[in-house]
Amino acid sequence: MDLSGKRILITGASSGLGLACVKRFAILNAEIILLCRNKEKAKKMIEEVKKVVPKANLFLIICDLSSFSSVRNFIGVIKKRYDNLDVLINNAAVMKQKRTLTGDGFETMFQVNFLSPVLLMKELAPLLAKSNYGHIINITLPSSKLRLDFNNMQFEKSFKSFDAFFKTKLALLLYSLKIARNSAFNNIKITCAVPNTKPFKSDLGRDAPFFIKFIKNLISVPVEEVTENMVYLLEHGIKNRKTGEIINGKTSINPTIYWQDEKIQERVYELANSYVKEFSV
């Protein structure tokens, strides 16, 4: 596949799946916008990519998804520099072992994994709509048995790391299915995806206890193997414009009855929009 002429924005681009995708997409001649939090780490990442692809077309913007001010600045730069965008990949995520709050007063995973991707999608939708292949890929596929507690969305009453993490991913999935029917996202394909059917190595569990990280590394496949599925998602998005798809690896799956519940989708949609409204650019 040749991605020449395609402009792709990847969040969390400096490590794990994000970095592997940057390398793979650069080889395929894409223009890539890198959203990274750590400047020094990002610079080393770019040097690493340029060793593989000397002419890689990369543009770095430092942004901290735990800060709405930082996200607004990022969006401002994008809107000033570009008049269209082909693909937005909301890849960045954090998993905290303890409940922490951001400077904006939200639980950290709730803001980084859910609210900031919502803000990016809302504000960048006009640029994506100008592309013939406008595509949002949200890395999210929670357990089909998981349910949201609207009285504990930010885990004030109870906090369990894995449970909280996947509930933020469930919220993102429900929001995504809602906006797939929203006129503001006409001409934009929305995909919820887990890029591999097996666990893959990443920095996501870097705060986890040693034993958990050890087990995860034993059962995880190299992240480089996963990039082929990410290329498939891009190619599939060009050939198939059906929106609201949920894809596991390369297989499209049917949404559960809970995921399809429009009342639940609406509650998540209204909740997220009420939180990010004052932070819109």
N, C-alpha and C positions, 0 to 999 in steps of 0.2 A: 504493500500500500504506500502511496506517495501522498504526504500531507502538505505538499507545497501549496502556499497560499492560504493555509488554515491557521488561524490565530487561536491559541489555546491558553487559558488561564488555569493554573494549578495552585491550589492552596496547600500549604505544608510541603513545599517542593524541595526542601533541603535534605530530607532523609527518608528512609523507608520506601514505601510505594511511590511517594511523590518524586523522589530522586530517580528511582528506576524508570518512572514514566518520562521524566525529562530527558534522560539519556536515549530512551527508545524513540520518543517523538522527534528528538533532534536528528537522529539518524534518518528518520523519515521526512526530514526537511520542514517540519512545522515551525511556525513562529510561536515562541512560548513566553508567556508572562509568568514570572515566578513570585508568588507571595510567600515570604519567609519571615520568621520572627527574629532570628538571630543573624545579625549582619556578618559576623566573622565566619560563622558556619556556612552561610550562604555563599560568601566569596570563595571559600574552599570548594564548595560544591560546584560552582561555576568553573573553576580551574580544572576540577575532575572531569566535568562534562566536555570541556574544550580539548582535553587530551584525547578523548575518543572522537569528538566531532569538532575539529578546529573552527569550522565556519558556522557553528550553532548560533541560531538567531534567538538570543535570550535577553529578556529585560527584567531586571530585579527591582522589586519594591518591598521594602521592609514594612511589615505590618504585624501587629499583635492582635489576634482575634479575641483576646480577653479584654480589649479596650475598644469601646465604640468610637472614641475619638480617633484612634489609630485606623480603624476600619473606614471611617468617614474620609480621612486624609487619603487613604489608599484609593477609594472610589473616586475622589476628586482628581487624582492623578490620572486614573484610567480614563475618565470622561474627557479630560483635557487633551490627552495624548492620542486617543483612538476614537474613531467614529463608528466602529463595528467590532463585534467579537463573535467568533464561531462556537467556541466551547468553553464552558465554565465547569471545572471539576472541583467540587467541594470535598477534598480529600483530608484536610487537616482535622485532627481530633486529639483530645487529651483524655486520659483516664486517671483520676485522682484516687488515692487510697483514703484520704480524709476529706471531709467537706470543707471547702474553702470558698471565699467570696472574691469576686473581682473588684476593681476600683469603682465599677459602676453599680456594685451592690447585688449582683446576681451570683448564683452558685456557678463555679468556674466551668464545669462541664456543660451545664445548661446554656451558658453564653457562648462558649467556644464551639461546641458541637452542634448547636441548634440555632440560637438567636443570630449569631454573626453570619452563618450561611444564609439565613433568611434575609438579612439586610443586604448581603451581596446579591442575592437573586432579585430582590425587589428593585434595587438601584441599577443593576446592570441589564435588566430585562430589555430596555430600549435598544441597547447596543446589540444584544443577541437577536432581537427581532429583525434587525437590519441584515442579518446574514441569511443566506439561503439554507444554511445548515445549522441554525441556532440550536444549541443543545446544552442542557444542564445535566450533569451526571453527579448525583449525590451518593457518596459511598455509605450505604446504610442498608442493612437487612437484619432486623432484630428477630428474635424468636417469635414464632407465630402464637405462642402461649402468653406472651408478655402483654400487660395492660397498664395504661396510664392511670395514675391517681391524681385527679385534678385538684385535690386538697393537699397534695404533697409534691407538686411539680418541681420544686427546687430542693426537695429532700430535707426540709427543716425538721420534719417529724421523725424520719428514719433515714439512714444512709447506709447503703451497702454498695461498694465500689462498682462491681460488675453490673448489678441491677440498675444503678443510677446511670452508668454509661449507656447501657442498651436502651434505657427509657429515653435518653436524649436522642438516640438514633431512631427510636420509634416515633418520637415527635417529629423529627425531620422527614421521615417517610410519610406520615399522615399529612403533613403540610405540603409535601411534594405532590401527593395524589390530589389534594384540593386544588392547587394552583394549575394542575394539568387541565382543569376545566375552566380556568379563569381567563377572561378575555385579554387581560393585561399580558398574558403569556402566549397569545396566539402566535403561530409561526415559530414557537420554541418547543422543541422536544424535551420532555422531562423524563429522566431515567433514574430509578433507584437501583443500586447495584452493589453486590458484594463481588469483588473481582476474582475470587477463587473459591472453589468448593471446599478446599482444605485450608487450615490456618497457614499464614505465611509470615516470615520474619519481618518485624518492624520495630520501631521505637515506642510503640503505643504503650506497652507495659513497663516502661523504664522505671516507674515509681513503685512497681509491684515488689513484693518480697522475693528474695533470691530464689527460693524453691520454685515459686510459680514461674519466674522467668526461665529457670533451668528446664522445667517440663515443657514450657511453650516452645523453647528452642529445639527440643528433641522432636517434637511432632510437627514443626513448621517447615514448609518448603521454602527455598530461596525466593526472595521477592522478585528477582529477575524473571523467574518463570511465569509470574503473574502478569507481566506487562503485555504478553500476547493477548490475554483476555481484555485488557484495556484497549489495545488496538482494535480488537473485535468490536468493542462498544462504540468506538469512533466510526468504524466502517459501517456498522449496523445503523448508527444514527443518520448517516448520509443516505443509505439505501431505504431505510424504513422510518417514516416520519410519524408513526403511531406514538402518541405521547402517553405518559402515565404507566410506562412499562416497569416491571420489577424483574431484574435479571440476576441469576445466580450463576457465576462463571460465564457461560455462554448460553445458558438456558433461561428462557422467559418463563416465569412462574405466575400462577394466578394469585391475586390478592385474597387474603382471608376475609371472612365475613366482617370481622372486627375492623380490618384495615379499610374495607369498603364503606363502613358506616359513615354517611355524610354528616351526621350530627356530630360525631366525634371529630371528624376532619375539620368541621367548622369551628368547634371549640378550640382546637389547636391553632387554627388559622387566626382567629380573633385574638387569642391570647398572645401569640407571637407578634402580631401586628401592633397590638396595643403597647408592647414593650419596646419595639424598635422604632415606632412612629416618630418620637422626638429626636431620634438619632439619624434620621434620614438626611441625605445631603440636599 
